[in-house]
Structure formats: structure tokens, C-alpha cells
Amino acid sequence: MGLAPIMVQRIFETILRVAREGVTVLLVEQNAKLALEASDRGYVMESGLITLSDSAENLLTNEKVRQAYLGE
């Protein structure tokens, strides 16, 4: 069922605070939109293989990513 929305918000606030302090964070997250909004770079894996790699900004606007992972 996942975490409560308030907990998700708190976790992402903490992740962003740590990243702003200069610590690299490796985030594996099912919520692709939220993860990409909090990231500098993203990777898309399918069947254990990296199929796309780009800046988070570019992945958020990539038509394949939008249709397959962002529910559009």
C-alpha cells in the first residue's frame, strides 16, 4: 500500500536537504515523477537493464517516459 503521503513528503524533504549539503544520494523509487523532480539525473531500467539515462529534466519531458512511467 505504500507510505502515507505525509511520510513521503517528509522523507523527500530529508533527501533534498541531505543532497543540498553536498552528499550524493542514490534513490530507487517507484514514484517516478516525484523521484525525477528531486533528482539531477535519472535512469530507467527495464528487466534489469538501463534503457534510458539522462538529466532528470529531460526524462520528465521524454515522451516514452511520460507514457510508460508518469501515467500520461
PDB file of N, CA, C and O in Angstrom:
ATOM      1  N   MET A   1       0.826  -1.182   0.000  1.00  0.00           N
ATOM      2  CA  MET A   1       0.000   0.000   0.000  1.00  0.00           C
ATOM      3  C   MET A   1       0.872   1.249   0.000  1.00  0.00           C
ATOM      4  O   MET A   1       0.441   2.291  -0.493  1.00  0.00           O
ATOM      5  N   GLY A   2       2.081   1.173   0.537  1.00  0.00           N
ATOM      6  CA  GLY A   2       2.964   2.324   0.489  1.00  0.00           C
ATOM      7  C   GLY A   2       2.889   3.176   1.742  1.00  0.00           C
ATOM      8  O   GLY A   2       2.115   2.910   2.661  1.00  0.00           O
ATOM      9  N   LEU A   3       3.712   4.201   1.748  1.00  0.00           N
ATOM     10  CA  LEU A   3       3.761   5.113   2.882  1.00  0.00           C
ATOM     11  C   LEU A   3       2.655   6.154   2.797  1.00  0.00           C
ATOM     12  O   LEU A   3       2.168   6.470   1.711  1.00  0.00           O
ATOM     13  N   ALA A   4       2.268   6.678   3.934  1.00  0.00           N
ATOM     14  CA  ALA A   4       1.291   7.755   3.978  1.00  0.00           C
ATOM     15  C   ALA A   4       1.876   8.985   3.290  1.00  0.00           C
ATOM     16  O   ALA A   4       3.080   9.225   3.385  1.00  0.00           O
ATOM     17  N   PRO A   5       1.056   9.761   2.607  1.00  0.00           N
ATOM     18  CA  PRO A   5       1.550  10.940   1.881  1.00  0.00           C
ATOM     19  C   PRO A   5       2.389  11.895   2.733  1.00  0.00           C
ATOM     20  O   PRO A   5       3.359  12.467   2.235  1.00  0.00           O
ATOM     21  N   ILE A   6       2.040  12.072   3.980  1.00  0.00           N
ATOM     22  CA  ILE A   6       2.818  12.960   4.855  1.00  0.00           C
ATOM     23  C   ILE A   6       4.216  12.395   5.079  1.00  0.00           C
ATOM     24  O   ILE A   6       5.193  13.144   5.097  1.00  0.00           O
ATOM     25  N   MET A   7       4.317  11.089   5.249  1.00  0.00           N
ATOM     26  CA  MET A   7       5.628  10.464   5.440  1.00  0.00           C
ATOM     27  C   MET A   7       6.471  10.570   4.173  1.00  0.00           C
ATOM     28  O   MET A   7       7.674  10.818   4.245  1.00  0.00           O
ATOM     29  N   VAL A   8       5.847  10.385   3.023  1.00  0.00           N
ATOM     30  CA  VAL A   8       6.568  10.522   1.749  1.00  0.00           C
ATOM     31  C   VAL A   8       7.124  11.936   1.632  1.00  0.00           C
ATOM     32  O   VAL A   8       8.281  12.122   1.258  1.00  0.00           O
ATOM     33  N   GLN A   9       6.310  12.919   1.948  1.00  0.00           N
ATOM     34  CA  GLN A   9       6.748  14.312   1.892  1.00  0.00           C
ATOM     35  C   GLN A   9       7.937  14.546   2.829  1.00  0.00           C
ATOM     36  O   GLN A   9       8.913  15.187   2.439  1.00  0.00           O
ATOM     37  N   ARG A  10       7.865  14.041   4.038  1.00  0.00           N
ATOM     38  CA  ARG A  10       8.963  14.218   5.000  1.00  0.00           C
ATOM     39  C   ARG A  10      10.241  13.530   4.537  1.00  0.00           C
ATOM     40  O   ARG A  10      11.335  14.076   4.678  1.00  0.00           O
ATOM     41  N   ILE A  11      10.097  12.336   3.987  1.00  0.00           N
ATOM     42  CA  ILE A  11      11.272  11.604   3.502  1.00  0.00           C
ATOM     43  C   ILE A  11      11.931  12.372   2.366  1.00  0.00           C
ATOM     44  O   ILE A  11      13.154  12.513   2.346  1.00  0.00           O
ATOM     45  N   PHE A  12      11.143  12.870   1.420  1.00  0.00           N
ATOM     46  CA  PHE A  12      11.726  13.612   0.307  1.00  0.00           C
ATOM     47  C   PHE A  12      12.325  14.936   0.760  1.00  0.00           C
ATOM     48  O   PHE A  12      13.337  15.368   0.207  1.00  0.00           O
ATOM     49  N   GLU A  13      11.731  15.585   1.742  1.00  0.00           N
ATOM     50  CA  GLU A  13      12.334  16.802   2.297  1.00  0.00           C
ATOM     51  C   GLU A  13      13.708  16.492   2.880  1.00  0.00           C
ATOM     52  O   GLU A  13      14.650  17.265   2.703  1.00  0.00           O
ATOM     53  N   THR A  14      13.822  15.376   3.568  1.00  0.00           N
ATOM     54  CA  THR A  14      15.102  14.966   4.152  1.00  0.00           C
ATOM     55  C   THR A  14      16.118  14.641   3.059  1.00  0.00           C
ATOM     56  O   THR A  14      17.278  15.043   3.144  1.00  0.00           O
ATOM     57  N   ILE A  15      15.683  13.921   2.047  1.00  0.00           N
ATOM     58  CA  ILE A  15      16.579  13.585   0.930  1.00  0.00           C
ATOM     59  C   ILE A  15      17.103  14.856   0.270  1.00  0.00           C
ATOM     60  O   ILE A  15      18.299  14.968   0.002  1.00  0.00           O
ATOM     61  N   LEU A  16      16.221  15.807   0.011  1.00  0.00           N
ATOM     62  CA  LEU A  16      16.634  17.058  -0.625  1.00  0.00           C
ATOM     63  C   LEU A  16      17.580  17.857   0.266  1.00  0.00           C
ATOM     64  O   LEU A  16      18.528  18.468  -0.226  1.00  0.00           O
ATOM     65  N   ARG A  17      17.330  17.856   1.559  1.00  0.00           N
ATOM     66  CA  ARG A  17      18.211  18.579   2.493  1.00  0.00           C
ATOM     67  C   ARG A  17      19.609  17.953   2.497  1.00  0.00           C
ATOM     68  O   ARG A  17      20.609  18.670   2.463  1.00  0.00           O
ATOM     69  N   VAL A  18      19.679  16.649   2.536  1.00  0.00           N
ATOM     70  CA  VAL A  18      20.966  15.952   2.511  1.00  0.00           C
ATOM     71  C   VAL A  18      21.694  16.241   1.197  1.00  0.00           C
ATOM     72  O   VAL A  18      22.897  16.502   1.201  1.00  0.00           O
ATOM     73  N   ALA A  19      20.981  16.199   0.086  1.00  0.00           N
ATOM     74  CA  ALA A  19      21.595  16.463  -1.224  1.00  0.00           C
ATOM     75  C   ALA A  19      22.119  17.899  -1.310  1.00  0.00           C
ATOM     76  O   ALA A  19      23.186  18.131  -1.878  1.00  0.00           O
ATOM     77  N   ARG A  20      21.388  18.855  -0.757  1.00  0.00           N
ATOM     78  CA  ARG A  20      21.835  20.260  -0.764  1.00  0.00           C
ATOM     79  C   ARG A  20      23.115  20.445   0.039  1.00  0.00           C
ATOM     80  O   ARG A  20      23.876  21.380  -0.206  1.00  0.00           O
ATOM     81  N   GLU A  21      23.352  19.560   0.994  1.00  0.00           N
ATOM     82  CA  GLU A  21      24.576  19.623   1.795  1.00  0.00           C
ATOM     83  C   GLU A  21      25.767  19.019   1.065  1.00  0.00           C
ATOM     84  O   GLU A  21      26.871  18.977   1.607  1.00  0.00           O
ATOM     85  N   GLY A  22      25.552  18.550  -0.165  1.00  0.00           N
ATOM     86  CA  GLY A  22      26.642  18.041  -0.979  1.00  0.00           C
ATOM     87  C   GLY A  22      26.834  16.539  -0.945  1.00  0.00           C
ATOM     88  O   GLY A  22      27.817  16.026  -1.480  1.00  0.00           O
ATOM     89  N   VAL A  23      25.908  15.832  -0.323  1.00  0.00           N
ATOM     90  CA  VAL A  23      26.002  14.381  -0.236  1.00  0.00           C
ATOM     91  C   VAL A  23      25.280  13.773  -1.437  1.00  0.00           C
ATOM     92  O   VAL A  23      24.137  14.130  -1.722  1.00  0.00           O
ATOM     93  N   THR A  24      25.938  12.865  -2.135  1.00  0.00           N
ATOM     94  CA  THR A  24      25.303  12.170  -3.246  1.00  0.00           C
ATOM     95  C   THR A  24      24.300  11.163  -2.697  1.00  0.00           C
ATOM     96  O   THR A  24      24.592  10.427  -1.755  1.00  0.00           O
ATOM     97  N   VAL A  25      23.129  11.142  -3.291  1.00  0.00           N
ATOM     98  CA  VAL A  25      22.064  10.246  -2.850  1.00  0.00           C
ATOM     99  C   VAL A  25      21.671   9.347  -4.019  1.00  0.00           C
ATOM    100  O   VAL A  25      21.362   9.836  -5.105  1.00  0.00           O
ATOM    101  N   LEU A  26      21.684   8.046  -3.799  1.00  0.00           N
ATOM    102  CA  LEU A  26      21.170   7.096  -4.784  1.00  0.00           C
ATOM    103  C   LEU A  26      19.749   6.747  -4.349  1.00  0.00           C
ATOM    104  O   LEU A  26      19.537   6.138  -3.300  1.00  0.00           O
ATOM    105  N   LEU A  27      18.799   7.137  -5.158  1.00  0.00           N
ATOM    106  CA  LEU A  27      17.392   6.958  -4.814  1.00  0.00           C
ATOM    107  C   LEU A  27      16.761   5.958  -5.768  1.00  0.00           C
ATOM    108  O   LEU A  27      16.813   6.135  -6.985  1.00  0.00           O
ATOM    109  N   VAL A  28      16.171   4.920  -5.224  1.00  0.00           N
ATOM    110  CA  VAL A  28      15.410   3.956  -6.007  1.00  0.00           C
ATOM    111  C   VAL A  28      13.972   4.111  -5.547  1.00  0.00           C
ATOM    112  O   VAL A  28      13.638   3.811  -4.401  1.00  0.00           O
ATOM    113  N   GLU A  29      13.127   4.582  -6.448  1.00  0.00           N
ATOM    114  CA  GLU A  29      11.776   4.973  -6.045  1.00  0.00           C
ATOM    115  C   GLU A  29      10.772   4.596  -7.120  1.00  0.00           C
ATOM    116  O   GLU A  29      11.038   4.765  -8.310  1.00  0.00           O
ATOM    117  N   GLN A  30       9.617   4.086  -6.705  1.00  0.00           N
ATOM    118  CA  GLN A  30       8.565   3.717  -7.656  1.00  0.00           C
ATOM    119  C   GLN A  30       7.817   4.931  -8.187  1.00  0.00           C
ATOM    120  O   GLN A  30       7.307   4.890  -9.307  1.00  0.00           O
ATOM    121  N   ASN A  31       7.737   5.998  -7.424  1.00  0.00           N
ATOM    122  CA  ASN A  31       7.060   7.208  -7.880  1.00  0.00           C
ATOM    123  C   ASN A  31       8.030   7.986  -8.766  1.00  0.00           C
ATOM    124  O   ASN A  31       8.774   8.841  -8.286  1.00  0.00           O
ATOM    125  N   ALA A  32       8.013   7.681 -10.058  1.00  0.00           N
ATOM    126  CA  ALA A  32       8.997   8.237 -10.989  1.00  0.00           C
ATOM    127  C   ALA A  32       8.933   9.757 -11.056  1.00  0.00           C
ATOM    128  O   ALA A  32       9.974  10.412 -11.100  1.00  0.00           O
ATOM    129  N   LYS A  33       7.747  10.325 -11.065  1.00  0.00           N
ATOM    130  CA  LYS A  33       7.617  11.788 -11.171  1.00  0.00           C
ATOM    131  C   LYS A  33       8.245  12.469  -9.963  1.00  0.00           C
ATOM    132  O   LYS A  33       9.040  13.397 -10.119  1.00  0.00           O
ATOM    133  N   LEU A  34       7.908  12.031  -8.795  1.00  0.00           N
ATOM    134  CA  LEU A  34       8.450  12.620  -7.576  1.00  0.00           C
ATOM    135  C   LEU A  34       9.963  12.441  -7.504  1.00  0.00           C
ATOM    136  O   LEU A  34      10.687  13.365  -7.133  1.00  0.00           O
ATOM    137  N   ALA A  35      10.435  11.254  -7.857  1.00  0.00           N
ATOM    138  CA  ALA A  35      11.870  10.979  -7.833  1.00  0.00           C
ATOM    139  C   ALA A  35      12.620  11.863  -8.816  1.00  0.00           C
ATOM    140  O   ALA A  35      13.668  12.413  -8.477  1.00  0.00           O
ATOM    141  N   LEU A  36      12.098  12.006 -10.028  1.00  0.00           N
ATOM    142  CA  LEU A  36      12.777  12.835 -11.026  1.00  0.00           C
ATOM    143  C   LEU A  36      12.739  14.314 -10.648  1.00  0.00           C
ATOM    144  O   LEU A  36      13.691  15.047 -10.918  1.00  0.00           O
ATOM    145  N   GLU A  37      11.655  14.752 -10.032  1.00  0.00           N
ATOM    146  CA  GLU A  37      11.570  16.152  -9.592  1.00  0.00           C
ATOM    147  C   GLU A  37      12.598  16.462  -8.510  1.00  0.00           C
ATOM    148  O   GLU A  37      12.986  17.617  -8.335  1.00  0.00           O
ATOM    149  N   ALA A  38      13.037  15.444  -7.787  1.00  0.00           N
ATOM    150  CA  ALA A  38      14.002  15.641  -6.699  1.00  0.00           C
ATOM    151  C   ALA A  38      15.434  15.327  -7.137  1.00  0.00           C
ATOM    152  O   ALA A  38      16.360  15.401  -6.329  1.00  0.00           O
ATOM    153  N   SER A  39      15.617  14.976  -8.412  1.00  0.00           N
ATOM    154  CA  SER A  39      16.913  14.471  -8.873  1.00  0.00           C
ATOM    155  C   SER A  39      17.566  15.381  -9.898  1.00  0.00           C
ATOM    156  O   SER A  39      16.920  16.218 -10.528  1.00  0.00           O
ATOM    157  N   ASP A  40      18.871  15.186 -10.044  1.00  0.00           N
ATOM    158  CA  ASP A  40      19.619  15.836 -11.116  1.00  0.00           C
ATOM    159  C   ASP A  40      19.684  14.933 -12.337  1.00  0.00           C
ATOM    160  O   ASP A  40      19.671  15.413 -13.470  1.00  0.00           O
ATOM    161  N   ARG A  41      19.751  13.642 -12.111  1.00  0.00           N
ATOM    162  CA  ARG A  41      19.943  12.662 -13.174  1.00  0.00           C
ATOM    163  C   ARG A  41      19.045  11.468 -12.897  1.00  0.00           C
ATOM    164  O   ARG A  41      18.726  11.178 -11.744  1.00  0.00           O
ATOM    165  N   GLY A  42      18.637  10.772 -13.960  1.00  0.00           N
ATOM    166  CA  GLY A  42      17.786   9.610 -13.785  1.00  0.00           C
ATOM    167  C   GLY A  42      18.152   8.497 -14.740  1.00  0.00           C
ATOM    168  O   GLY A  42      18.763   8.720 -15.785  1.00  0.00           O
ATOM    169  N   TYR A  43      17.767   7.304 -14.360  1.00  0.00           N
ATOM    170  CA  TYR A  43      17.994   6.104 -15.156  1.00  0.00           C
ATOM    171  C   TYR A  43      16.695   5.316 -15.189  1.00  0.00           C
ATOM    172  O   TYR A  43      16.002   5.208 -14.178  1.00  0.00           O
ATOM    173  N   VAL A  44      16.369   4.772 -16.340  1.00  0.00           N
ATOM    174  CA  VAL A  44      15.196   3.917 -16.481  1.00  0.00           C
ATOM    175  C   VAL A  44      15.709   2.501 -16.708  1.00  0.00           C
ATOM    176  O   VAL A  44      16.512   2.247 -17.607  1.00  0.00           O
ATOM    177  N   MET A  45      15.228   1.589 -15.875  1.00  0.00           N
ATOM    178  CA  MET A  45      15.621   0.186 -16.013  1.00  0.00           C
ATOM    179  C   MET A  45      14.417  -0.640 -16.433  1.00  0.00           C
ATOM    180  O   MET A  45      13.307  -0.462 -15.931  1.00  0.00           O
ATOM    181  N   GLU A  46      14.666  -1.550 -17.370  1.00  0.00           N
ATOM    182  CA  GLU A  46      13.642  -2.496 -17.806  1.00  0.00           C
ATOM    183  C   GLU A  46      14.283  -3.877 -17.809  1.00  0.00           C
ATOM    184  O   GLU A  46      15.306  -4.092 -18.460  1.00  0.00           O
ATOM    185  N   SER A  47      13.691  -4.796 -17.093  1.00  0.00           N
ATOM    186  CA  SER A  47      14.206  -6.168 -16.988  1.00  0.00           C
ATOM    187  C   SER A  47      15.671  -6.196 -16.566  1.00  0.00           C
ATOM    188  O   SER A  47      16.452  -7.010 -17.060  1.00  0.00           O
ATOM    189  N   GLY A  48      16.038  -5.304 -15.652  1.00  0.00           N
ATOM    190  CA  GLY A  48      17.382  -5.283 -15.104  1.00  0.00           C
ATOM    191  C   GLY A  48      18.425  -4.567 -15.945  1.00  0.00           C
ATOM    192  O   GLY A  48      19.601  -4.544 -15.581  1.00  0.00           O
ATOM    193  N   LEU A  49      18.016  -3.985 -17.059  1.00  0.00           N
ATOM    194  CA  LEU A  49      18.947  -3.268 -17.928  1.00  0.00           C
ATOM    195  C   LEU A  49      18.593  -1.787 -17.987  1.00  0.00           C
ATOM    196  O   LEU A  49      17.416  -1.428 -18.029  1.00  0.00           O
ATOM    197  N   ILE A  50      19.607  -0.930 -17.989  1.00  0.00           N
ATOM    198  CA  ILE A  50      19.374   0.502 -18.134  1.00  0.00           C
ATOM    199  C   ILE A  50      19.027   0.771 -19.596  1.00  0.00           C
ATOM    200  O   ILE A  50      19.834   0.519 -20.490  1.00  0.00           O
ATOM    201  N   THR A  51      17.825   1.284 -19.828  1.00  0.00           N
ATOM    202  CA  THR A  51      17.377   1.557 -21.197  1.00  0.00           C
ATOM    203  C   THR A  51      17.386   3.033 -21.532  1.00  0.00           C
ATOM    204  O   THR A  51      17.419   3.396 -22.707  1.00  0.00           O
ATOM    205  N   LEU A  52      17.357   3.893 -20.526  1.00  0.00           N
ATOM    206  CA  LEU A  52      17.440   5.335 -20.717  1.00  0.00           C
ATOM    207  C   LEU A  52      18.264   5.943 -19.600  1.00  0.00           C
ATOM    208  O   LEU A  52      18.192   5.511 -18.449  1.00  0.00           O
ATOM    209  N   SER A  53      19.046   6.945 -19.950  1.00  0.00           N
ATOM    210  CA  SER A  53      19.855   7.662 -18.974  1.00  0.00           C
ATOM    211  C   SER A  53      19.964   9.103 -19.447  1.00  0.00           C
ATOM    212  O   SER A  53      20.387   9.357 -20.574  1.00  0.00           O
ATOM    213  N   ASP A  54      19.579  10.058 -18.583  1.00  0.00           N
ATOM    214  CA  ASP A  54      19.604  11.457 -18.987  1.00  0.00           C
ATOM    215  C   ASP A  54      19.420  12.326 -17.744  1.00  0.00           C
ATOM    216  O   ASP A  54      19.279  11.825 -16.628  1.00  0.00           O
ATOM    217  N   SER A  55      19.426  13.628 -17.965  1.00  0.00           N
ATOM    218  CA  SER A  55      19.126  14.531 -16.858  1.00  0.00           C
ATOM    219  C   SER A  55      17.674  14.287 -16.445  1.00  0.00           C
ATOM    220  O   SER A  55      16.848  13.891 -17.267  1.00  0.00           O
ATOM    221  N   ALA A  56      17.375  14.521 -15.191  1.00  0.00           N
ATOM    222  CA  ALA A  56      16.005  14.330 -14.705  1.00  0.00           C
ATOM    223  C   ALA A  56      15.045  15.223 -15.480  1.00  0.00           C
ATOM    224  O   ALA A  56      13.929  14.813 -15.801  1.00  0.00           O
ATOM    225  N   GLU A  57      15.476  16.431 -15.775  1.00  0.00           N
ATOM    226  CA  GLU A  57      14.637  17.375 -16.522  1.00  0.00           C
ATOM    227  C   GLU A  57      14.262  16.804 -17.894  1.00  0.00           C
ATOM    228  O   GLU A  57      13.104  16.881 -18.306  1.00  0.00           O
ATOM    229  N   ASN A  58      15.243  16.232 -18.597  1.00  0.00           N
ATOM    230  CA  ASN A  58      14.967  15.651 -19.906  1.00  0.00           C
ATOM    231  C   ASN A  58      14.085  14.413 -19.806  1.00  0.00           C
ATOM    232  O   ASN A  58      13.220  14.198 -20.655  1.00  0.00           O
ATOM    233  N   LEU A  59      14.294  13.602 -18.782  1.00  0.00           N
ATOM    234  CA  LEU A  59      13.460  12.411 -18.624  1.00  0.00           C
ATOM    235  C   LEU A  59      12.012  12.790 -18.318  1.00  0.00           C
ATOM    236  O   LEU A  59      11.088  12.106 -18.758  1.00  0.00           O
ATOM    237  N   LEU A  60      11.811  13.868 -17.572  1.00  0.00           N
ATOM    238  CA  LEU A  60      10.446  14.317 -17.267  1.00  0.00           C
ATOM    239  C   LEU A  60       9.694  14.751 -18.515  1.00  0.00           C
ATOM    240  O   LEU A  60       8.464  14.696 -18.546  1.00  0.00           O
ATOM    241  N   THR A  61      10.418  15.183 -19.548  1.00  0.00           N
ATOM    242  CA  THR A  61       9.766  15.632 -20.775  1.00  0.00           C
ATOM    243  C   THR A  61       9.856  14.591 -21.897  1.00  0.00           C
ATOM    244  O   THR A  61       9.331  14.816 -22.987  1.00  0.00           O
ATOM    245  N   ASN A  62      10.509  13.468 -21.644  1.00  0.00           N
ATOM    246  CA  ASN A  62      10.652  12.404 -22.642  1.00  0.00           C
ATOM    247  C   ASN A  62       9.304  11.718 -22.831  1.00  0.00           C
ATOM    248  O   ASN A  62       8.697  11.248 -21.868  1.00  0.00           O
ATOM    249  N   GLU A  63       8.841  11.663 -24.079  1.00  0.00           N
ATOM    250  CA  GLU A  63       7.514  11.109 -24.367  1.00  0.00           C
ATOM    251  C   GLU A  63       7.377   9.657 -23.918  1.00  0.00           C
ATOM    252  O   GLU A  63       6.340   9.281 -23.372  1.00  0.00           O
ATOM    253  N   LYS A  64       8.400   8.838 -24.136  1.00  0.00           N
ATOM    254  CA  LYS A  64       8.347   7.431 -23.721  1.00  0.00           C
ATOM    255  C   LYS A  64       8.207   7.328 -22.198  1.00  0.00           C
ATOM    256  O   LYS A  64       7.403   6.541 -21.699  1.00  0.00           O
ATOM    257  N   VAL A  65       8.981   8.113 -21.475  1.00  0.00           N
ATOM    258  CA  VAL A  65       8.927   8.092 -20.013  1.00  0.00           C
ATOM    259  C   VAL A  65       7.565   8.598 -19.534  1.00  0.00           C
ATOM    260  O   VAL A  65       6.972   8.025 -18.620  1.00  0.00           O
ATOM    261  N   ARG A  66       7.082   9.655 -20.146  1.00  0.00           N
ATOM    262  CA  ARG A  66       5.784  10.213 -19.734  1.00  0.00           C
ATOM    263  C   ARG A  66       4.670   9.193 -19.899  1.00  0.00           C
ATOM    264  O   ARG A  66       3.819   9.058 -19.020  1.00  0.00           O
ATOM    265  N   GLN A  67       4.667   8.479 -21.007  1.00  0.00           N
ATOM    266  CA  GLN A  67       3.607   7.495 -21.255  1.00  0.00           C
ATOM    267  C   GLN A  67       3.754   6.249 -20.390  1.00  0.00           C
ATOM    268  O   GLN A  67       2.772   5.756 -19.836  1.00  0.00           O
ATOM    269  N   ALA A  68       4.971   5.741 -20.275  1.00  0.00           N
ATOM    270  CA  ALA A  68       5.184   4.462 -19.588  1.00  0.00           C
ATOM    271  C   ALA A  68       5.241   4.581 -18.066  1.00  0.00           C
ATOM    272  O   ALA A  68       4.802   3.675 -17.357  1.00  0.00           O
ATOM    273  N   TYR A  69       5.778   5.692 -17.561  1.00  0.00           N
ATOM    274  CA  TYR A  69       6.062   5.772 -16.124  1.00  0.00           C
ATOM    275  C   TYR A  69       5.379   6.922 -15.390  1.00  0.00           C
ATOM    276  O   TYR A  69       5.298   6.908 -14.161  1.00  0.00           O
ATOM    277  N   LEU A  70       4.893   7.906 -16.121  1.00  0.00           N
ATOM    278  CA  LEU A  70       4.287   9.053 -15.459  1.00  0.00           C
ATOM    279  C   LEU A  70       2.776   9.100 -15.640  1.00  0.00           C
ATOM    280  O   LEU A  70       2.126  10.064 -15.236  1.00  0.00           O
ATOM    281  N   GLY A  71       2.221   8.059 -16.248  1.00  0.00           N
ATOM    282  CA  GLY A  71       0.766   7.944 -16.360  1.00  0.00           C
ATOM    283  C   GLY A  71       0.131   8.939 -17.301  1.00  0.00           C
ATOM    284  O   GLY A  71      -1.019   9.329 -17.098  1.00  0.00           O
ATOM    285  N   GLU A  72       0.843   9.355 -18.316  1.00  0.00           N
ATOM    286  CA  GLU A  72       0.270  10.330 -19.266  1.00  0.00           C
ATOM    287  C   GLU A  72       0.066   9.704 -20.621  1.00  0.00           C
ATOM    288  O   GLU A  72      -0.405  10.369 -21.544  1.00  0.00           O
TER     289      GLU A  72
END
